[in-house]
Amino acid sequence: MSRENMSEFYAAVCAEHEIEINPHVLHVLEKTTGTDSVTIELRGNNRPRDVQRLDDGDVLALSKCLRNHTSVTVLFVSTGLDVSYNNITDEGVGHLVDLLQEDSSSLRSLDLMFNDIRRDGAEVLAKSLQCNSTLLSLRLSNNKIENSGAMHLASMLQVNSTLRELELAHCDLDTQSVIAFSIVLKSNQTLRSVDISRPLLFSHQEWAVHVSEMLAVNSSLVELHLGKMEMTDTGMERLTGGLRLNGSLRYLDLRCNRVTRDGVRHLADLLKKNRTLEVVDLSSNWIEDEGGVYLSEAVAWPGCVLRELSVSGNNIRTAGLLSLAHALTVNTTLNHVYIWGNHLEEPVCQAFGELIASGRLPPEQTDVSAYEADGRVFLAEVFHSLRRRYYGTNSFGTDTCPADEAAGHDSSFTPHVESRRHVSLQSS
């Protein structure tokens, strides 16, 4: 089917159902070409071109266009649909579900982040995925599905054996649903990447016990996001206990928690022995100098496989940061390090300036840049950060991650890089 035919068919569907044509949808369909795999990108925050955000009527027309035209499923062997940052409600989800229920469905990824989907929409979506065997990736972050909506999705995972990536950050989950996901993941061996960051918890420790027990038996999870969970040192101790028995997790996101030096000591001990964990995000915790030293000892430990580490915003001073800089001269594996938001005094500036200048720490793989003023070395912030979806599945393929060949891992995942790296310099 040609681009003209596809856009013309969309216009015909709008006319039939008395729906006003959305110029953004029409523009994207005109640009969409027939290939074995394609992602239809209809994000509502598309810049620099202003777009008209999709509402439920737009979703109805788009769904009928993709579902009813017989050439679509033949033309697009596998399809991704990105409708994030729009005004889609539960009604719109009902229209999208029609795409998932088709016997010939080719939809492999569905991005619904930052819409207005609630509990009913999550329930309808969960029911449709109980019998769906094509969708690999579902992103629902920043939709207020709350506990009841999340419970429906957890129940769905008991029978769905296809979904590989699930994002539910900022969805107002509570302790019950977090525990439910932990229990389900003990038996679900399909999911590779899960994000349940920033739930609304009434117990800050109970969930950690269940997540730890899950990690001890789960052998498929590769990426786990636990940001803004109010995790304390006790929670970290519980979590690392489960990770000692885990042989699959490679990305652990612990941003914006309440971990201190005592908690990070458990993590450092784990990193000395763990042979799979490659990316750790500890940004916006409170590990201080002692925690920095513990991590540095782990980084310098023979056989440490850590490749990326963020300790930005952790109140680390000179001793801890110099210890980390020294560890980088010993370790040859760790090549992404993020330290902004700590106390960057002159010895630290000199040490990291030398690491960058020597090529040991590539400028695009850290969040600081060295410059001289009045004979002194300073560090300025560069807006680089850890990739938020590193080992998450891509929309269609099963390519090998670049780190896998070097590490000897057998993986069916490829890095999904979120474009957030805009560079500018600020005085420290």
C-alpha positions as CSV (number, residue, x, y, z in Angstrom):
1,M,0.0,0.0,0.0
2,S,1.4,3.4,-1.0
3,R,1.7,6.3,1.4
4,E,-1.0,8.2,-0.5
5,N,-3.4,5.2,-0.1
6,M,-2.8,4.9,3.6
7,S,-3.4,8.6,4.3
8,E,-6.4,8.6,2.0
9,F,-7.9,5.7,3.8
10,Y,-7.5,7.5,7.1
11,A,-9.3,10.5,5.6
12,A,-12.1,8.3,4.4
13,V,-12.5,6.7,7.8
14,C,-12.7,10.2,9.4
15,A,-15.4,11.2,6.9
16,E,-17.4,8.0,7.5
17,H,-17.4,8.5,11.3
18,E,-17.7,12.3,11.2
19,I,-14.3,12.8,12.9
20,E,-12.3,15.9,12.1
21,I,-9.0,15.0,10.4
22,N,-6.0,15.5,12.7
23,P,-3.2,17.1,10.7
24,H,-0.6,15.4,12.8
25,V,-2.0,11.9,12.1
26,L,-2.4,12.7,8.4
27,H,1.2,14.0,8.2
28,V,2.7,10.9,9.9
29,L,0.7,8.5,7.8
30,E,1.8,10.3,4.6
31,K,5.4,9.7,5.7
32,T,4.9,6.1,6.7
33,T,6.3,3.6,4.2
34,G,5.8,-0.1,3.8
35,T,8.5,-2.1,5.4
36,D,8.8,-5.3,7.3
37,S,8.8,-3.3,10.6
38,V,7.7,0.3,11.3
39,T,6.9,2.4,14.3
40,I,4.1,4.9,13.8
41,E,5.1,7.8,16.0
42,L,2.3,10.1,17.1
43,R,3.7,11.6,20.3
44,G,1.9,14.7,21.5
45,N,5.1,16.4,22.6
46,N,6.7,16.3,19.2
47,R,9.1,19.2,18.8
48,P,10.0,21.5,17.1
49,R,6.8,21.1,15.0
50,D,3.7,21.9,16.9
51,V,1.2,19.1,16.8
52,Q,-2.5,18.6,17.6
53,R,-2.7,16.1,20.4
54,L,-4.7,13.0,19.8
55,D,-8.0,12.5,21.6
56,D,-10.3,9.4,21.7
57,G,-11.9,10.3,18.4
58,D,-8.5,10.4,16.7
59,V,-7.7,7.0,18.2
60,L,-10.9,5.5,16.9
61,A,-10.1,6.7,13.3
62,L,-6.5,5.5,13.6
63,S,-7.5,2.1,14.9
64,K,-10.1,1.5,12.2
65,C,-7.5,2.6,9.6
66,L,-4.9,0.1,10.8
67,R,-7.4,-2.7,11.5
68,N,-9.9,-2.6,8.6
69,H,-7.7,-2.0,5.6
70,T,-6.7,-5.5,4.4
71,S,-3.4,-4.3,3.1
72,V,-2.1,-3.0,6.4
73,T,-1.5,-6.3,8.1
74,V,0.1,-7.7,5.0
75,L,2.3,-4.6,4.5
76,F,3.5,-4.2,8.1
77,V,4.8,-7.5,9.4
78,S,5.4,-5.9,12.8
79,T,4.3,-2.6,14.0
80,G,5.0,-0.2,16.9
81,L,2.6,2.5,17.9
82,D,3.7,5.5,20.0
83,V,0.8,7.7,21.1
84,S,2.4,9.0,24.3
85,Y,1.9,12.6,25.6
86,N,-1.7,12.8,24.2
87,N,-5.2,13.2,25.6
88,I,-6.3,9.5,25.4
89,T,-8.7,8.3,28.0
90,D,-10.2,4.9,28.9
91,E,-12.5,5.2,25.9
92,G,-9.5,5.5,23.6
93,V,-7.9,2.5,25.1
94,G,-11.0,0.5,24.1
95,H,-10.4,1.5,20.5
96,L,-6.8,0.4,20.7
97,V,-7.7,-2.9,22.2
98,D,-9.4,-3.7,18.9
99,L,-5.9,-3.8,17.3
100,L,-4.7,-6.3,20.0
101,Q,-7.6,-8.6,19.6
102,E,-7.2,-9.1,15.9
103,D,-6.1,-12.7,14.9
104,S,-3.7,-11.1,12.4
105,S,-2.5,-8.4,14.8
106,S,1.0,-7.1,14.0
107,L,1.3,-4.7,17.0
108,R,4.5,-5.4,18.8
109,S,4.9,-2.3,20.9
110,L,2.4,0.2,22.4
111,D,3.5,3.4,24.1
112,L,0.7,5.1,26.1
113,M,2.8,7.1,28.5
114,F,1.5,10.5,29.7
115,N,-2.1,10.2,28.8
116,D,-5.3,10.2,30.9
117,I,-5.8,6.5,31.3
118,R,-7.4,5.3,34.5
119,R,-8.4,2.1,36.2
120,D,-11.1,1.0,33.6
121,G,-8.7,1.5,30.7
122,A,-6.0,-0.6,32.5
123,E,-8.6,-3.3,33.1
124,V,-9.7,-3.4,29.4
125,L,-6.1,-3.5,28.3
126,A,-5.2,-6.3,30.8
127,K,-8.1,-8.4,29.6
128,S,-7.1,-8.1,25.9
129,L,-3.5,-9.1,26.7
130,Q,-4.6,-12.3,28.4
131,C,-5.0,-13.9,25.0
132,N,-2.7,-11.7,23.0
133,S,0.5,-13.3,21.6
134,T,2.1,-10.5,19.7
135,L,2.7,-7.5,22.0
136,L,6.2,-7.3,23.3
137,S,6.4,-3.9,24.9
138,L,3.7,-1.9,26.9
139,R,4.5,1.5,28.4
140,L,1.8,3.1,30.7
141,S,4.0,5.3,32.9
142,N,2.4,8.5,34.2
143,N,-1.2,7.3,33.8
144,K,-3.2,7.2,37.1
145,I,-4.3,3.6,36.9
146,E,-3.9,3.3,40.7
147,N,-3.9,0.0,42.6
148,S,-7.0,-1.6,41.1
149,G,-5.8,-1.0,37.5
150,A,-2.3,-2.4,38.4
151,M,-3.9,-5.5,40.0
152,H,-5.6,-6.3,36.7
153,L,-2.2,-6.0,34.9
154,A,-0.5,-8.2,37.5
155,S,-3.2,-10.9,37.0
156,M,-2.7,-10.6,33.2
157,L,1.0,-11.6,33.7
158,Q,-0.1,-14.9,35.1
159,V,-1.3,-16.1,31.7
160,N,0.5,-13.8,29.2
161,S,3.7,-15.4,28.0
162,T,4.7,-12.8,25.3
163,L,5.2,-9.4,27.0
164,R,8.8,-8.5,27.6
165,E,8.8,-4.9,28.7
166,L,6.3,-3.2,31.1
167,E,6.5,0.3,32.4
168,L,4.3,1.5,35.2
169,A,6.2,4.4,36.8
170,H,4.2,7.2,38.4
171,C,1.0,5.2,38.1
172,D,0.0,5.5,41.8
173,L,0.5,1.9,42.5
174,D,0.4,1.0,46.2
175,T,2.0,-1.7,48.4
176,Q,-0.6,-4.4,47.4
177,S,0.0,-4.1,43.7
178,V,3.8,-3.9,44.1
179,I,3.7,-7.1,46.1
180,A,1.4,-8.6,43.5
181,F,3.9,-7.9,40.7
182,S,6.7,-9.4,42.8
183,I,4.7,-12.6,43.3
184,V,3.8,-12.9,39.7
185,L,7.4,-12.5,38.5
186,K,8.4,-15.5,40.5
187,S,6.7,-17.6,37.9
188,N,6.6,-15.3,34.8
189,Q,9.8,-16.0,32.9
190,T,9.1,-13.8,29.9
191,L,9.3,-10.2,31.2
192,R,12.8,-8.7,30.7
193,S,12.3,-5.1,31.8
194,V,10.0,-3.7,34.5
195,D,9.6,-0.2,35.9
196,I,7.4,0.3,38.9
197,S,9.1,3.5,40.1
198,R,7.3,6.0,42.5
199,P,4.4,4.0,43.9
200,L,2.4,5.3,46.8
201,L,3.5,3.0,49.6
202,F,2.1,2.6,53.1
203,S,5.0,0.2,54.0
204,H,8.5,1.1,53.0
205,Q,10.0,-2.3,53.8
206,E,7.4,-5.0,53.2
207,W,7.7,-4.6,49.4
208,A,11.5,-5.1,49.5
209,V,11.1,-8.5,51.1
210,H,8.9,-9.6,48.3
211,V,11.1,-8.1,45.5
212,S,14.1,-9.8,47.1
213,E,12.3,-13.2,47.2
214,M,11.4,-12.7,43.5
215,L,14.9,-11.9,42.4
216,A,16.2,-15.0,44.2
217,V,14.2,-17.2,41.9
218,N,13.6,-15.1,38.7
219,S,16.0,-16.0,35.9
220,S,14.7,-13.8,33.1
221,L,14.5,-10.2,34.4
222,V,17.3,-8.1,32.9
223,E,16.3,-4.5,33.9
224,L,14.5,-3.4,37.0
225,H,13.6,0.2,37.9
226,L,12.9,0.9,41.6
227,G,13.3,4.7,41.7
228,K,11.4,6.8,44.3
229,M,10.5,3.8,46.5
230,E,11.5,5.3,49.8
231,M,14.0,2.5,50.1
232,T,16.2,2.6,53.2
233,D,19.4,0.7,54.2
234,T,17.2,-2.1,55.5
235,G,15.5,-2.4,52.1
236,M,18.9,-2.4,50.4
237,E,20.1,-5.2,52.6
238,R,17.0,-7.2,51.7
239,L,17.3,-6.5,48.0
240,T,21.0,-7.5,47.8
241,G,20.2,-10.7,49.6
242,G,17.9,-11.7,46.7
243,L,20.4,-10.5,44.1
244,R,23.1,-12.8,45.5
245,L,21.0,-15.7,44.1
246,N,20.1,-13.9,40.9
247,G,22.0,-14.6,37.7
248,S,20.2,-12.4,35.1
249,L,19.7,-8.8,36.2
250,R,22.0,-6.3,34.5
251,Y,20.4,-2.9,35.1
252,L,19.4,-1.8,38.6
253,D,17.8,1.6,39.0
254,L,17.7,2.9,42.6
255,R,17.4,6.6,41.9
256,C,15.8,9.0,44.5
257,N,15.7,6.7,47.5
258,R,17.0,7.0,51.1
259,V,20.1,4.8,50.8
260,T,23.0,5.8,53.0
261,R,26.6,4.5,53.4
262,D,25.4,1.5,55.4
263,G,23.0,0.4,52.7
264,V,25.5,0.9,49.9
265,R,28.0,-1.2,51.7
266,H,25.7,-4.2,51.0
267,L,25.6,-3.3,47.4
268,A,29.4,-2.9,47.2
269,D,29.8,-6.4,48.7
270,L,27.5,-7.7,46.1
271,L,29.3,-6.1,43.2
272,K,32.5,-7.8,44.2
273,K,31.0,-11.2,43.5
274,N,28.2,-10.5,41.0
275,R,29.0,-11.3,37.4
276,T,25.9,-9.9,35.6
277,L,25.1,-6.5,37.1
278,E,26.5,-4.0,34.6
279,V,24.5,-0.7,35.2
280,V,23.7,0.8,38.6
281,D,21.9,4.1,39.1
282,L,22.3,5.4,42.7
283,S,21.7,9.1,41.9
284,S,19.9,11.2,44.5
285,N,20.6,9.1,47.5
286,W,22.9,10.0,50.5
287,I,25.9,7.7,50.5
288,E,28.5,10.4,51.4
289,D,32.2,9.7,51.5
290,E,32.1,6.4,53.2
291,G,29.6,5.0,50.6
292,G,31.8,6.4,47.8
293,V,34.8,4.5,49.2
294,Y,32.8,1.3,49.5
295,L,31.7,1.5,45.9
296,S,35.3,2.4,44.8
297,E,36.6,-0.8,46.5
298,A,34.0,-2.8,44.5
299,V,34.9,-1.1,41.2
300,A,38.6,-1.8,41.8
301,W,37.9,-5.4,42.8
302,P,39.3,-8.0,40.3
303,G,36.6,-9.2,38.0
304,C,34.1,-6.4,38.6
305,V,31.8,-6.3,35.6
306,L,30.2,-2.9,36.3
307,R,30.0,-0.7,33.1
308,E,27.9,2.3,34.1
309,L,27.5,4.0,37.5
310,S,25.7,7.1,38.6
311,V,26.4,8.6,42.1
312,S,25.2,12.1,41.3
313,G,23.6,14.0,44.1
314,N,24.9,11.9,47.0
315,N,26.7,14.4,49.2
316,I,30.1,12.8,48.4
317,R,33.1,14.9,49.2
318,T,36.8,14.8,48.2
319,A,37.8,11.5,49.9
320,G,35.0,9.5,48.3
321,L,35.3,11.0,44.8
322,L,39.1,10.7,44.7
323,S,38.7,7.1,45.7
324,L,36.4,6.6,42.8
325,A,38.8,8.4,40.4
326,H,41.6,6.1,41.6
327,A,39.5,3.0,41.1
328,L,38.9,4.0,37.4
329,T,42.7,3.8,36.9
330,V,42.6,0.2,38.0
331,N,39.3,-0.9,36.5
332,T,39.1,-1.1,32.7
333,T,35.4,-2.0,32.4
334,L,33.6,0.9,34.0
335,N,33.4,3.7,31.3
336,H,30.3,5.6,32.2
337,V,30.5,7.6,35.5
338,Y,28.2,10.4,36.6
339,I,29.2,12.5,39.7
340,W,27.5,15.9,39.4
341,G,25.7,17.2,42.4
342,N,28.4,16.2,44.9
343,H,31.2,18.4,46.4
344,L,33.5,18.9,43.5
345,E,36.5,20.5,45.2
346,E,39.8,21.3,43.4
347,P,41.5,17.9,43.9
348,V,38.4,16.1,42.5
349,C,38.3,18.5,39.5
350,Q,41.9,17.8,38.7
351,A,41.5,14.0,39.1
352,F,38.4,13.8,36.8
353,G,39.9,16.4,34.4
354,E,42.9,14.1,33.9
355,L,40.6,11.0,33.4
356,I,38.7,12.9,30.7
357,A,41.8,14.4,29.1
358,S,43.5,11.0,29.0
359,G,40.6,9.3,27.3
360,R,39.9,7.0,30.2
361,L,36.6,8.7,30.8
362,P,35.0,9.7,27.4
363,P,33.5,13.2,27.5
364,E,30.1,11.9,26.3
365,Q,30.0,9.3,29.0
366,T,30.1,11.5,32.1
367,D,28.1,14.5,33.3
368,V,31.1,16.8,34.0
369,S,33.5,18.7,31.8
370,A,36.8,20.3,33.0
371,Y,37.9,23.8,32.3
372,E,40.6,26.2,33.7
373,A,40.2,29.6,35.2
374,D,42.8,31.7,36.9
375,G,45.2,28.8,37.0
376,R,42.7,26.4,38.7
377,V,40.7,23.5,37.3
378,F,37.0,23.4,37.7
379,L,34.2,21.0,36.6
380,A,31.1,22.2,34.8
381,E,27.9,20.2,34.4
382,V,27.2,18.5,31.1
383,F,23.7,17.2,30.7
384,H,24.5,13.6,30.1
385,S,23.0,10.8,32.2
386,L,22.4,7.1,32.3
387,R,20.2,5.8,29.6
388,R,16.8,5.1,31.1
389,R,15.9,2.1,28.9
390,Y,19.1,0.4,28.4
391,Y,18.4,-3.3,28.0
392,G,14.6,-3.0,27.3
393,T,13.4,-4.8,24.2
394,N,13.2,-2.8,21.0
395,S,9.9,-2.7,19.2
396,F,10.4,-5.7,16.9
397,G,13.8,-7.3,16.8
398,T,16.0,-9.5,19.0
399,D,19.4,-8.1,18.2
400,T,22.3,-8.6,20.6
401,C,23.2,-5.8,23.0
402,P,26.7,-4.4,22.3
403,A,27.9,-5.3,25.8
404,D,26.9,-8.9,25.3
405,E,29.6,-10.0,23.0
406,A,32.3,-8.7,25.3
407,A,30.7,-10.2,28.4
408,G,29.7,-13.5,26.8
409,H,26.0,-13.0,27.4
410,D,23.3,-14.7,25.4
411,S,20.7,-12.0,25.1
412,S,17.8,-11.3,22.8
413,F,17.7,-7.6,23.6
414,T,19.1,-4.4,22.2
415,P,19.6,-1.0,24.0
416,H,16.8,1.4,23.7
417,V,18.3,4.8,24.1
418,E,16.1,7.7,25.3
419,S,17.2,10.9,23.7
420,R,17.9,13.2,26.6
421,R,21.5,14.2,26.0
422,H,21.7,17.9,25.4
423,V,25.0,19.5,26.2
424,S,25.6,22.8,27.9
425,L,28.1,24.1,30.4
426,Q,27.4,25.8,33.7
427,S,29.8,27.1,36.3
428,S,30.2,24.9,39.3
